[in-house]
Amino acid sequence: MKILAVDDSSTIRDLVSQTLYASGYNDFETAEDGVDALERIEASEEEFDFFIVDINMPRMDGFELIRRIRDKFDYMTTPIMVLTTERGNDMKQKGREAGATSWIVKPFEQEKFKKGIKLTLEYTNRSATY
């Protein structure tokens, strides 16, 4: 599974990378904001299977990035997990409307993060079979 994690904080990118690697995910990339993420998506020879997206980022925020990912035919149903400090219901609703699959609030515990990935994948796979 190929994962793209997008966050403007290098500390969070490092923590996400460490957690992904410790969880057995070895094929992942990181991007520093939405613009960087879209460039990586376009340049990638393989499709990404999972996205982890922060909301508050410079140049392009997470909501716009999610909308742009969803606009791409190959990524219309790809799981997108939001990882953000935002916890308000209005923000979560805005995320759902943009096309987010799940939402985790930072700071996160590694076990909760790993479980969030697993549940997001299970939900997406279950939804795809109906």
Legacy VTK file of the C-alpha trace (Angstrom):
# vtk DataFile Version 3.0
C-alpha trace
ASCII
DATASET POLYDATA
POINTS 130 float
0.000 0.000 0.000
1.351 3.408 -1.006
0.598 6.277 1.401
1.021 10.048 1.110
1.108 11.984 4.402
0.717 15.758 4.118
1.552 18.140 6.967
3.382 21.462 7.118
5.090 20.507 10.398
8.313 18.552 9.896
7.921 17.197 13.449
4.498 15.750 12.633
5.736 14.376 9.295
8.570 12.622 11.156
6.195 11.246 13.804
3.739 10.017 11.167
6.605 8.431 9.212
7.905 6.657 12.311
4.421 5.404 13.180
3.739 4.193 9.643
7.081 2.396 9.499
6.539 0.811 12.942
3.108 -0.342 11.744
4.561 -2.168 8.761
3.846 0.460 6.113
7.075 0.933 4.204
5.858 2.534 0.981
5.024 6.102 1.909
5.953 9.654 1.065
5.455 12.930 2.870
4.571 16.366 1.549
4.782 19.741 3.279
1.491 21.216 2.020
-1.285 20.779 -0.508
0.699 22.147 -3.435
3.612 19.811 -2.695
1.157 16.913 -2.343
-0.474 17.541 -5.727
2.953 17.752 -7.351
3.892 14.391 -5.809
0.590 12.826 -6.929
1.145 14.029 -10.494
4.794 12.890 -10.547
4.166 9.466 -9.025
4.359 6.492 -11.346
2.114 4.492 -9.002
-1.208 5.580 -7.546
-1.441 6.302 -3.850
-3.733 3.989 -1.879
-4.215 6.150 1.212
-3.854 9.823 2.123
-3.226 11.435 5.512
-3.965 15.169 5.322
-3.564 18.078 7.745
-6.080 20.919 7.466
-4.168 24.089 8.372
-1.308 24.440 5.897
0.179 27.293 3.861
-0.237 27.615 0.077
-3.157 25.134 -0.009
-5.128 23.943 2.996
-6.330 20.407 3.562
-9.930 21.051 2.501
-8.833 22.290 -0.916
-6.347 19.433 -1.238
-9.043 16.872 -0.448
-11.371 18.422 -3.045
-8.588 18.369 -5.650
-7.760 14.730 -4.867
-11.441 13.791 -5.157
-11.642 15.585 -8.519
-9.152 13.093 -9.930
-10.941 10.056 -11.350
-8.367 7.604 -9.981
-8.825 8.947 -6.440
-12.581 9.367 -6.192
-12.854 6.607 -3.567
-9.313 6.468 -2.151
-9.365 6.741 1.665
-8.395 10.152 3.040
-7.774 10.438 6.777
-7.587 13.947 8.209
-4.972 14.424 10.946
-5.402 17.890 12.460
-5.640 19.969 15.616
-9.158 20.978 14.581
-11.828 19.242 16.627
-15.010 21.247 16.028
-18.047 19.569 14.498
-18.299 22.357 11.903
-14.752 21.575 10.732
-15.476 17.840 10.632
-18.597 18.522 8.566
-16.560 20.677 6.186
-14.089 17.777 5.908
-16.870 15.302 5.090
-18.242 17.677 2.464
-14.774 17.979 0.893
-14.510 14.176 0.747
-12.593 13.104 3.867
-13.130 9.516 4.970
-12.071 9.846 8.635
-10.760 12.359 11.181
-8.122 12.111 13.930
-7.178 14.977 16.245
-3.546 15.857 17.017
-1.678 15.218 19.155
-2.321 11.538 18.577
-1.363 8.346 20.335
0.398 5.900 18.044
-2.045 3.080 18.802
-5.051 5.300 18.098
-3.432 6.457 14.862
-2.742 2.874 13.728
-6.289 1.858 14.632
-7.624 4.873 12.712
-5.816 3.755 9.567
-7.103 0.198 9.965
-10.705 1.295 10.561
-10.603 3.757 7.659
-9.372 1.027 5.323
-11.986 -1.437 6.588
-14.757 1.143 6.163
-13.602 2.009 2.661
-13.332 -1.641 1.622
-16.745 -2.430 3.082
-18.318 0.560 1.320
-16.767 -0.485 -1.998
-18.467 -3.881 -1.861
-22.030 -2.519 -1.702
LINES 1 131
130 0 1 2 3 4 5 6 7 8 9 10 11 12 13 14 15 16 17 18 19 20 21 22 23 24 25 26 27 28 29 30 31 32 33 34 35 36 37 38 39 40 41 42 43 44 45 46 47 48 49 50 51 52 53 54 55 56 57 58 59 60 61 62 63 64 65 66 67 68 69 70 71 72 73 74 75 76 77 78 79 80 81 82 83 84 85 86 87 88 89 90 91 92 93 94 95 96 97 98 99 100 101 102 103 104 105 106 107 108 109 110 111 112 113 114 115 116 117 118 119 120 121 122 123 124 125 126 127 128 129
